[in-house]
Amino acid sequence: MNLLPLLARLAGSSETEQAAALFHSTLIDALADWVKQASERTGIKTIACGGGCFFNKLLTSGLRKQFEVAGLKMLAPELEQPGDTAIALGQAWVAATMAGFRRV
C-alpha cells in the first residue's frame, strides 16, 4: 500500500483528531496487509511485535484484531514494556534457543 497519498492528505488537514484517526487506521491496514502477504509467502503464522511503536495502544489493538481475523498469532511483551528492552530480551531468547542452551 502506498502511504504517500495519506501523507499529502494529512499535510493539508486542520482537523487534528480526524487526521490522527485516518493516519492510524491507514497505517494499521497497510501494516496488516504487508504482514498477511509475508505470511502467505513464508507460511509463518506467529508474529512477534516488540518495538517501541507498540507503546501506541491504537496500533497494537488494531493490528491484533487484523491478525486474528487473518488467522495470525501476535506475540507482544507482557512482562516487559515494548521497546528496546523487549526486543533485546527476544533476541537473547532466540540466540539461547538456537544455541541449544537449557535453563538449569
C-alpha positions in Angstrom: 0.0 0.0 0.0 1.3 3.4 -1.0 1.2 5.8 2.0 2.2 8.9 0.1 -1.4 10.0 -0.7 -2.1 9.7 3.0 0.8 12.0 3.9 -0.3 14.5 1.3 -3.8 14.5 2.7 -2.6 14.8 6.3 -0.3 17.7 5.4 -3.3 19.8 4.3 -5.6 18.8 7.2 -6.6 21.2 10.0 -8.7 18.6 11.8 -6.2 17.1 14.2 -8.4 14.3 15.6 -9.8 13.3 12.2 -6.2 13.3 10.7 -4.9 11.2 13.6 -7.8 8.7 13.2 -7.1 8.5 9.4 -3.4 8.1 10.0 -3.8 5.2 12.5 -6.4 3.3 10.5 -4.5 3.6 7.3 -1.2 2.6 8.9 -2.8 -0.4 10.6 -4.4 -1.5 7.3 -1.1 -1.1 5.5 1.0 -3.0 8.1 -1.6 -5.8 8.4 -1.7 -6.2 4.6 2.1 -6.3 4.4 2.3 -8.9 7.2 -0.5 -11.0 5.7 1.3 -11.1 2.3 4.6 -12.1 4.0 2.7 -14.8 5.9 1.2 -16.2 2.7 4.7 -16.3 1.1 6.5 -17.8 4.0 3.9 -19.8 5.9 4.8 -18.0 9.1 1.7 -17.6 11.3 3.2 -16.2 14.5 4.3 -12.6 14.5 6.5 -11.1 17.3 5.8 -7.4 17.9 8.0 -5.7 20.4 9.3 -2.4 19.1 8.7 1.0 20.7 5.8 1.7 18.3 3.8 -0.8 20.3 3.5 1.6 23.2 0.8 3.0 20.9 -2.4 1.2 22.0 -4.3 2.1 18.9 -1.7 0.5 16.7 -1.3 -2.6 18.9 -5.0 -3.3 19.3 -5.7 -2.6 15.6 -3.0 -4.9 14.4 -4.0 -7.6 16.9 -7.6 -7.5 15.6 -6.5 -7.7 11.9 -4.0 -10.5 12.6 -6.7 -12.5 14.5 -9.1 -12.2 11.5 -6.3 -13.4 9.2 -5.5 -16.4 11.4 -2.2 -15.0 12.7 -1.0 -15.1 16.2 0.5 -11.9 17.6 3.2 -12.1 20.3 3.6 -8.9 22.3 5.5 -8.1 25.5 3.6 -8.8 28.7 6.2 -8.8 31.5 8.3 -6.1 29.8 7.2 -3.0 28.1 7.6 -2.8 24.3 10.8 -1.2 23.0 14.5 -1.9 23.1 14.2 -4.0 26.3 11.6 -6.3 24.9 13.5 -6.6 21.6 16.8 -7.4 23.3 15.1 -10.0 25.5 13.5 -11.6 22.5 16.9 -11.7 20.7 18.5 -13.3 23.7 15.8 -15.9 23.8 16.3 -16.7 20.1 20.0 -16.9 20.5 19.8 -19.2 23.5 17.2 -21.4 21.8 19.3 -21.7 18.6 22.4 -22.4 20.5 20.7 -25.2 22.3 21.1 -23.7 25.8 18.8 -25.0 28.5 17.8 -23.5 31.8 19.3 -25.2 34.8 
